[in-house]
């Protein structure tokens, strides 16, 4: 890339396979210099925003989405409109304060009975559908402006009200012996798999925690297509435009409409206005995400995320 190439804060999404044992912020730190190398070394690099679309626990591995520029304004949509798929191994021997293998042992199952594969498979099916989950003590859920995990590290364990989530699928795959089981689940965003396994264990009259967890997919992103670490180099082919990933209707605006759209004004279109749609100019450049708004009985297009 030319050293004089200016950054334009373009929206890019980079799917990365985060390994176990590192934090999501570790991934950003490792990737950042490679992003600068791929995008150029011109003016504006200090203004380039780089972040993630949602953390993955240090003990877990799998799909982690990083975003640059105004792609980060799409986080809420990737979180709320896309499901996540996980594979994991859970045990029913004892519970930890974090719900995973990195935590401190809290409660041990008293004379745990051997749970059959059929028994736990049948019980797991009862979690499919609407599911109310109490956020774990060690989670990013906020209390008085601070994540619960910060309170928990100070020895203050705060219980929050249950939050409604949806379990799309939950399959116990195999018994690994010693009351350990492998499983796969598909869930909506915000679901803590540590909490799901703990709730399942308690339904069985046991205490449990996760030994392994892998996020194998996030919406259209699958783990096998993600950038592997350690990262030696990064090219633009490793980065994806949001409109190439999220398949929703598209609309092309005239030059005058593009200006009005960028100014936040409502546009009346001849074509049908979808719940969400990518907006392009006449040169094929993506200029943002549009959503419908009703003015009286008329349905118009409004900017929600502006890429320009």
C-alpha positions in Angstrom: 0.0 0.0 0.0 1.1 3.6 -0.6 2.4 5.4 2.4 0.3 8.4 1.3 -2.9 6.5 1.2 -5.3 8.2 3.7 -7.6 6.2 5.9 -11.3 6.7 5.2 -12.5 4.9 8.3 -14.1 2.4 6.0 -16.3 -0.4 7.5 -14.6 -3.8 7.4 -15.3 -6.9 9.4 -12.6 -9.5 10.1 -13.6 -12.9 11.4 -10.8 -14.4 13.6 -10.5 -17.8 15.2 -9.6 -16.9 18.8 -7.6 -19.6 20.5 -8.2 -20.7 24.1 -6.1 -19.0 26.7 -6.1 -15.4 25.3 -8.5 -12.6 25.8 -10.5 -10.9 23.0 -8.5 -7.7 23.6 -5.3 -9.8 23.1 -6.6 -10.6 19.6 -7.1 -6.9 18.9 -3.7 -6.0 20.0 -2.1 -8.7 17.9 -4.2 -7.8 14.8 -3.9 -4.0 15.0 -0.4 -3.6 13.4 -1.4 -6.0 10.6 -4.5 -3.9 9.9 -2.4 -0.8 9.6 0.0 -2.7 7.2 -3.0 -3.8 5.1 -4.8 -0.5 5.0 -1.8 1.8 4.4 0.4 4.1 6.4 -1.0 7.5 5.4 -2.7 10.3 7.3 -5.6 9.3 9.6 -4.3 6.0 10.9 -4.5 7.2 14.5 -8.2 7.8 14.0 -8.9 4.3 12.7 -11.2 2.6 15.2 -10.8 -1.1 15.8 -12.9 -3.2 18.1 -14.8 -6.4 18.5 -18.5 -7.3 18.2 -18.6 -9.1 21.5 -16.1 -10.8 23.8 -15.4 -14.5 24.0 -14.3 -15.9 27.4 -10.5 -16.4 27.7 -10.9 -20.2 28.3 -13.0 -20.5 25.1 -12.0 -20.5 21.5 -13.8 -19.8 18.2 -15.3 -17.2 16.1 -14.5 -13.6 17.2 -15.6 -10.7 15.0 -13.5 -7.6 14.8 -14.6 -4.4 13.1 -13.0 -1.3 11.8 -14.4 2.2 11.4 -18.1 2.5 11.1 -18.7 -1.2 10.9 -18.7 -1.1 14.7 -22.0 0.8 14.6 -23.5 -2.5 13.3 -22.7 -4.4 16.5 -26.3 -4.3 17.8 -27.6 -6.0 14.6 -25.0 -8.7 14.5 -25.7 -9.4 18.1 -29.5 -9.4 18.0 -30.3 -10.7 14.6 -27.8 -13.5 14.3 -27.6 -16.8 16.3 -24.4 -18.3 17.6 -23.5 -22.0 17.6 -21.3 -23.6 20.3 -19.6 -26.9 20.9 -18.5 -27.7 24.4 -17.7 -30.2 27.1 -19.4 -29.9 30.5 -18.9 -31.8 33.7 -21.3 -32.5 36.6 -18.8 -33.0 39.4 -18.6 -29.5 40.8 -19.5 -25.8 40.2 -17.0 -22.9 40.0 -17.5 -19.2 40.7 -17.1 -18.4 37.0 -19.0 -21.5 35.6 -15.9 -22.6 33.7 -12.6 -24.4 34.3 -10.8 -21.1 35.1 -12.8 -20.5 38.2 -12.5 -21.4 41.8 -14.4 -24.5 43.1 -17.6 -23.6 44.9 -19.9 -26.5 45.3 -19.3 -30.2 44.9 -22.0 -32.6 43.9 -22.8 -34.9 46.9 -22.2 -38.5 46.0 -23.0 -37.8 42.4 -25.0 -40.5 40.7 -24.0 -41.6 37.2 -26.2 -39.6 34.7 -27.1 -41.6 31.6 -26.8 -40.1 28.2 -30.5 -40.6 27.6 -31.4 -38.9 30.8 -29.4 -35.7 30.1 -30.4 -35.7 26.4 -34.1 -35.8 27.4 -33.7 -33.0 30.0 -31.7 -30.8 27.6 -34.7 -30.7 25.2 -36.7 -28.9 27.8 -34.4 -25.9 27.5 -35.3 -25.3 23.8 -37.4 -22.3 23.2 -37.9 -19.3 25.6 -35.3 -19.4 28.3 -34.9 -17.1 31.3 -31.3 -16.9 32.4 -29.8 -15.2 35.4 -26.5 -13.5 34.2 -23.4 -15.2 35.8 -21.5 -13.2 38.5 -18.5 -13.2 36.2 -20.1 -11.5 33.1 -20.1 -8.2 31.3 -23.6 -7.3 32.4 -23.5 -3.9 34.0 -24.5 -2.9 37.6 -24.2 0.7 38.5 -22.1 1.3 35.4 -19.6 -1.5 36.1 -19.5 -5.1 34.7 -20.5 -7.8 37.2 -17.0 -9.4 36.8 -15.4 -6.3 38.3 -17.7 -6.5 41.4 -17.1 -10.3 41.6 -13.3 -9.9 41.6 -13.7 -7.6 44.7 -15.7 -10.4 46.4 -19.1 -8.7 45.7 -21.4 -11.1 44.0 -24.5 -9.4 42.6 -27.6 -11.2 41.4 -29.5 -9.7 38.5 -33.0 -10.5 37.3 -33.4 -13.2 34.8 -33.2 -12.2 31.1 -35.2 -13.8 28.4 -33.1 -15.6 25.8 -33.9 -18.2 23.1 -32.3 -21.7 22.8 -32.8 -22.7 19.2 -31.2 -26.1 19.7 -29.5 -28.0 22.4 -28.0 -31.5 21.8 -26.0 -33.6 24.2 -23.8 -35.5 21.8 -21.8 -38.0 23.7 -21.0 -39.3 27.2 -17.2 -39.0 27.9 -17.3 -40.9 31.2 -17.1 -39.6 34.7 -20.3 -37.5 34.2 -18.7 -35.5 31.4 -20.6 -34.8 28.2 -20.0 -33.1 24.9 -22.8 -30.9 23.5 -23.8 -28.5 20.8 -26.2 -25.6 21.1 -27.6 -22.8 19.0 -28.6 -19.7 20.9 -29.6 -16.1 20.6 -27.1 -13.3 21.5 -26.5 -12.7 25.2 -26.9 -16.3 26.2 -24.2 -17.5 28.5 -23.4 -21.1 27.8 -21.7 -21.4 31.2 -25.0 -20.4 32.7 -27.0 -22.8 30.5 -24.8 -25.7 31.5 -25.0 -24.8 35.2 -28.8 -24.6 34.9 -28.9 -28.0 33.3 -26.7 -29.5 36.0 -29.0 -28.2 38.7 -32.0 -29.7 36.9 -30.2 -33.0 37.3 -29.6 -32.4 41.0 -25.9 -31.8 40.4 -23.3 -29.0 40.2 -21.4 -28.5 37.0 -19.1 -26.3 35.0 -17.7 -26.1 31.5 -14.3 -27.7 30.7 -14.2 -26.7 27.0 -16.1 -24.2 24.8 -15.8 -23.4 21.2 -18.0 -20.9 19.2 -18.2 -22.7 15.9 -20.4 -20.2 14.1 -21.8 -16.7 14.4 -24.6 -16.0 11.8 -22.9 -16.6 8.4 -19.4 -16.8 9.9 -18.1 -20.4 10.4 -14.9 -21.2 12.3 -13.2 -22.9 9.4 -13.3 -19.7 7.3 -11.9 -17.4 10.0 -8.4 -16.0 10.1 -6.1 -18.2 12.2 -3.7 -17.0 14.9 -0.8 -16.4 15.3 -1.3 -13.8 12.5 1.8 -13.3 10.3 0.2 -10.9 7.8 -3.2 -9.5 6.8 -4.5 -8.6 3.4 -7.7 -6.9 2.3 -9.0 -10.3 1.1 -9.1 -11.3 4.8 -11.4 -8.4 5.5 -15.1 -8.3 4.5 -17.6 -5.6 3.7 -20.7 -5.7 5.9 -23.0 -5.6 2.9 -21.3 -8.7 1.5 -22.0 -10.7 4.6 -25.4 -9.7 5.9 -27.8 -10.6 3.1 -30.7 -8.0 3.2 -32.5 -6.0 0.4 -30.6 -3.2 -1.3 -31.6 0.2 -2.7 -29.7 2.5 -5.0 -30.3 6.3 -4.5 -29.8 9.2 -6.8 -27.2 11.8 -6.0 -29.7 14.1 -4.5 -31.2 11.3 -2.4 -27.8 10.3 -1.1 -27.3 13.8 0.3 -30.7 13.8 2.0 -30.1 10.3 3.4 -26.7 11.4 4.8 -28.4 14.4 6.4 -30.9 12.1 8.2 -33.9 13.1 6.2 -36.7 10.7 5.4 -37.0 9.4 1.8 -40.0 8.3 0.0 -39.2 5.4 -2.4 -41.2 3.8 -5.2 -39.9 0.4 -4.3 -40.8 -1.6 -1.1 -39.0 -0.5 2.0 -37.7 -3.5 3.9 -37.2 -3.7 7.7 -33.4 -3.3 7.0 -31.7 -2.6 3.7 -28.3 -1.6 2.5 -28.2 1.8 0.7 -25.9 2.4 -2.3 -25.1 5.4 -4.5 -25.3 5.1 -8.3 -21.6 4.2 -8.4 -22.1 1.1 -6.3 -20.6 2.5 -3.1 -22.3 1.4 0.1 -23.3 4.5 2.1 -25.1 3.0 5.0 -28.0 1.0 6.5 -31.5 2.2 6.1 -34.6 1.4 8.2 -38.3 2.2 7.7 -40.1 4.9 9.5 -43.8 5.8 9.4 -44.9 9.4 8.9 -48.6 9.1 9.3 -49.6 6.2 7.1 -46.6 6.7 4.8 -43.6 4.5 5.0 -40.3 6.2 4.4 -36.6 5.3 4.5 -34.4 6.7 7.3 -30.7 6.4 7.8 -29.7 4.2 10.8 -26.0 3.7 10.2 -24.2 6.2 8.0 -21.0 5.0 6.3 -20.3 8.3 4.5 
